[in-house]
Amino acid sequence: MIRGDVLRYSIAFALSRAVKIVRGLKQAMTEDERYAVADHVVDQLKAHGDPWRLKDEARPETGAEHIAESTFA
């Protein structure tokens, strides 16, 4: 799985609660709508030089490794 895929999934998941923050949205977005927005966001980020390395392979992290890296980074 590449980093862009991880970001796409995270965005789509976060959008499941968008009805609470987007003015005028009367009902929740469908799963297809959430993934369409997430795909567009990832595509736009990739189109701007990809400094986030979204095309790179995602590195699996366990909880302990993530805590250690974020604490000492």
Backbone as JSON Lines, residues from 0, in Angstrom:
{"i":0,"aa":"M","n":[0.86,-1.17,0.0],"ca":[0.0,0.0,0.0],"c":[0.91,1.24,0.0]}
{"i":1,"aa":"I","n":[0.55,2.18,-0.85],"ca":[1.36,3.4,-0.91],"c":[0.78,4.47,0.03]}
{"i":2,"aa":"R","n":[1.61,5.46,0.34],"ca":[1.21,6.51,1.28],"c":[-0.05,7.25,0.83]}
{"i":3,"aa":"G","n":[-0.21,7.43,-0.48],"ca":[-1.41,8.09,-1.0],"c":[-2.67,7.3,-0.69]}
{"i":4,"aa":"D","n":[-2.57,5.97,-0.71],"ca":[-3.72,5.12,-0.38],"c":[-4.1,5.28,1.09]}
{"i":5,"aa":"V","n":[-3.09,5.35,1.94],"ca":[-3.35,5.54,3.37],"c":[-4.03,6.88,3.61]}
{"i":6,"aa":"L","n":[-3.53,7.92,2.95],"ca":[-4.14,9.24,3.08],"c":[-5.57,9.23,2.56]}
{"i":7,"aa":"R","n":[-5.79,8.59,1.43],"ca":[-7.14,8.5,0.84],"c":[-8.11,7.87,1.82]}
{"i":8,"aa":"Y","n":[-7.73,6.76,2.42],"ca":[-8.59,6.08,3.38],"c":[-8.86,6.97,4.59]}
{"i":9,"aa":"S","n":[-7.84,7.64,5.07],"ca":[-7.98,8.51,6.24],"c":[-8.92,9.66,5.97]}
{"i":10,"aa":"I","n":[-8.8,10.26,4.79],"ca":[-9.68,11.38,4.42],"c":[-11.13,10.89,4.31]}
{"i":11,"aa":"A","n":[-11.33,9.78,3.63],"ca":[-12.68,9.26,3.46],"c":[-13.31,8.93,4.82]}
{"i":12,"aa":"F","n":[-12.52,8.38,5.72],"ca":[-13.03,8.08,7.06],"c":[-13.4,9.36,7.8]}
{"i":13,"aa":"A","n":[-12.54,10.36,7.73],"ca":[-12.79,11.63,8.4],"c":[-14.04,12.32,7.85]}
{"i":14,"aa":"L","n":[-14.29,12.17,6.56],"ca":[-15.45,12.82,5.95],"c":[-16.77,12.21,6.39]}
{"i":15,"aa":"S","n":[-16.72,11.06,7.04],"ca":[-17.97,10.44,7.49],"c":[-18.69,11.32,8.51]}
{"i":16,"aa":"R","n":[-17.96,12.25,9.14],"ca":[-18.57,13.17,10.1],"c":[-18.63,14.6,9.57]}
{"i":17,"aa":"A","n":[-18.46,14.77,8.29],"ca":[-18.42,16.11,7.7],"c":[-19.74,16.85,7.84]}
{"i":18,"aa":"V","n":[-20.82,16.14,7.98],"ca":[-22.13,16.79,8.1],"c":[-22.15,17.74,9.29]}
{"i":19,"aa":"K","n":[-21.33,17.5,10.28],"ca":[-21.3,18.35,11.47],"c":[-20.52,19.64,11.25]}
{"i":20,"aa":"I","n":[-19.63,19.69,10.24],"ca":[-18.8,20.87,10.06],"c":[-19.03,21.62,8.76]}
{"i":21,"aa":"V","n":[-19.68,20.99,7.8],"ca":[-19.92,21.64,6.52],"c":[-21.31,22.27,6.55]}
{"i":22,"aa":"R","n":[-21.32,23.6,6.49],"ca":[-22.61,24.31,6.51],"c":[-23.42,23.95,5.27]}
{"i":23,"aa":"G","n":[-24.68,23.69,5.46],"ca":[-25.56,23.4,4.35],"c":[-25.65,21.92,4.01]}
{"i":24,"aa":"L","n":[-24.8,21.1,4.58],"ca":[-24.86,19.66,4.32],"c":[-25.93,19.07,5.24]}
{"i":25,"aa":"K","n":[-27.03,18.65,4.64],"ca":[-28.18,18.2,5.43],"c":[-28.1,16.73,5.83]}
{"i":26,"aa":"Q","n":[-27.34,15.97,5.09],"ca":[-27.21,14.55,5.42],"c":[-25.77,14.11,5.17]}
{"i":27,"aa":"A","n":[-25.43,12.99,5.73],"ca":[-24.06,12.49,5.59],"c":[-23.76,12.16,4.14]}
{"i":28,"aa":"M","n":[-22.48,12.25,3.8],"ca":[-22.05,11.88,2.44],"c":[-22.07,10.36,2.32]}
{"i":29,"aa":"T","n":[-22.34,9.87,1.13],"ca":[-22.28,8.44,0.9],"c":[-20.81,8.01,0.86]}
{"i":30,"aa":"E","n":[-20.58,6.73,0.96],"ca":[-19.2,6.22,0.89],"c":[-18.56,6.57,-0.45]}
{"i":31,"aa":"D","n":[-19.31,6.44,-1.53],"ca":[-18.78,6.79,-2.86],"c":[-18.41,8.27,-2.93]}
{"i":32,"aa":"E","n":[-19.24,9.15,-2.36],"ca":[-18.95,10.58,-2.35],"c":[-17.69,10.88,-1.53]}
{"i":33,"aa":"R","n":[-17.58,10.23,-0.37],"ca":[-16.39,10.45,0.47],"c":[-15.12,10.03,-0.26]}
{"i":34,"aa":"Y","n":[-15.13,8.88,-0.92],"ca":[-13.95,8.42,-1.64],"c":[-13.67,9.28,-2.88]}
{"i":35,"aa":"A","n":[-14.71,9.82,-3.5],"ca":[-14.5,10.72,-4.64],"c":[-13.77,11.99,-4.18]}
{"i":36,"aa":"V","n":[-14.18,12.54,-3.04],"ca":[-13.5,13.72,-2.5],"c":[-12.07,13.37,-2.11]}
{"i":37,"aa":"A","n":[-11.88,12.24,-1.43],"ca":[-10.55,11.81,-1.01],"c":[-9.63,11.59,-2.21]}
{"i":38,"aa":"D","n":[-10.14,10.96,-3.27],"ca":[-9.34,10.75,-4.48],"c":[-8.91,12.08,-5.09]}
{"i":39,"aa":"H","n":[-9.83,13.03,-5.12],"ca":[-9.52,14.34,-5.68],"c":[-8.44,15.05,-4.86]}
{"i":40,"aa":"V","n":[-8.54,14.99,-3.55],"ca":[-7.54,15.62,-2.69],"c":[-6.16,15.0,-2.93]}
{"i":41,"aa":"V","n":[-6.09,13.69,-2.94],"ca":[-4.8,13.01,-3.14],"c":[-4.25,13.34,-4.53]}
{"i":42,"aa":"D","n":[-5.09,13.35,-5.55],"ca":[-4.63,13.7,-6.91],"c":[-4.08,15.12,-6.96]}
{"i":43,"aa":"Q","n":[-4.77,16.05,-6.29],"ca":[-4.3,17.44,-6.27],"c":[-2.95,17.56,-5.56]}
{"i":44,"aa":"L","n":[-2.78,16.84,-4.47],"ca":[-1.5,16.87,-3.76],"c":[-0.37,16.29,-4.61]}
{"i":45,"aa":"K","n":[-0.66,15.19,-5.31],"ca":[0.34,14.58,-6.18],"c":[0.71,15.5,-7.33]}
{"i":46,"aa":"A","n":[-0.23,16.29,-7.8],"ca":[0.0,17.19,-8.94],"c":[0.9,18.37,-8.58]}
{"i":47,"aa":"H","n":[1.12,18.6,-7.31],"ca":[1.92,19.75,-6.89],"c":[3.31,19.33,-6.42]}
{"i":48,"aa":"G","n":[3.92,18.42,-7.15],"ca":[5.3,18.03,-6.87],"c":[5.46,16.89,-5.89]}
{"i":49,"aa":"D","n":[4.41,16.51,-5.22],"ca":[4.41,15.37,-4.3],"c":[5.5,15.44,-3.24]}
{"i":50,"aa":"P","n":[5.64,16.56,-2.5],"ca":[6.63,16.61,-1.43],"c":[6.28,15.67,-0.27]}
{"i":51,"aa":"W","n":[5.05,15.17,-0.26],"ca":[4.6,14.26,0.8],"c":[4.95,12.81,0.47]}
{"i":52,"aa":"R","n":[5.55,12.6,-0.72],"ca":[5.95,11.26,-1.19],"c":[4.76,10.29,-1.14]}
{"i":53,"aa":"L","n":[3.63,10.72,-1.7],"ca":[2.42,9.92,-1.67],"c":[2.5,8.69,-2.57]}
{"i":54,"aa":"K","n":[3.48,8.66,-3.46],"ca":[3.64,7.5,-4.34],"c":[4.58,6.46,-3.73]}
{"i":55,"aa":"D","n":[5.2,6.8,-2.6],"ca":[6.11,5.86,-1.92],"c":[5.31,4.8,-1.18]}
{"i":56,"aa":"E","n":[5.95,3.68,-0.95],"ca":[5.35,2.6,-0.18],"c":[5.14,3.07,1.26]}
{"i":57,"aa":"A","n":[3.97,2.78,1.8],"ca":[3.69,3.15,3.19],"c":[4.43,2.19,4.11]}
{"i":58,"aa":"R","n":[5.0,2.74,5.16],"ca":[5.73,1.93,6.12],"c":[4.79,1.54,7.25]}
{"i":59,"aa":"P","n":[4.6,0.24,7.46],"ca":[3.71,-0.16,8.56],"c":[4.33,0.24,9.89]}
{"i":60,"aa":"E","n":[3.5,0.75,10.77],"ca":[3.98,1.17,12.07],"c":[3.18,0.47,13.15]}
{"i":61,"aa":"T","n":[3.86,0.01,14.16],"ca":[3.16,-0.5,15.34],"c":[3.05,0.64,16.32]}
{"i":62,"aa":"G","n":[2.23,0.48,17.3],"ca":[2.04,1.54,18.27],"c":[3.32,1.96,18.96]}
{"i":63,"aa":"A","n":[4.14,1.01,19.4],"ca":[5.36,1.33,20.14],"c":[6.36,2.07,19.26]}
{"i":64,"aa":"E","n":[6.51,1.64,18.02],"ca":[7.45,2.32,17.11],"c":[6.99,3.73,16.83]}
{"i":65,"aa":"H","n":[5.7,3.9,16.61],"ca":[5.16,5.23,16.31],"c":[5.38,6.18,17.49]}
{"i":66,"aa":"I","n":[5.13,5.72,18.7],"ca":[5.32,6.55,19.88],"c":[6.79,6.92,20.04]}
{"i":67,"aa":"A","n":[7.67,5.95,19.88],"ca":[9.09,6.21,20.04],"c":[9.59,7.21,19.0]}
{"i":68,"aa":"E","n":[9.16,7.07,17.75],"ca":[9.61,7.95,16.69],"c":[9.06,9.37,16.89]}
{"i":69,"aa":"S","n":[7.8,9.49,17.27],"ca":[7.23,10.81,17.43],"c":[7.77,11.51,18.68]}
{"i":70,"aa":"T","n":[8.15,10.75,19.67],"ca":[8.7,11.33,20.91],"c":[10.09,11.87,20.71]}
{"i":71,"aa":"F","n":[10.92,11.16,19.93],"ca":[12.31,11.54,19.8],"c":[12.65,12.21,18.48]}
{"i":72,"aa":"A","n":[11.66,12.38,17.63],"ca":[11.92,13.0,16.33],"c":[11.99,14.5,16.41]}
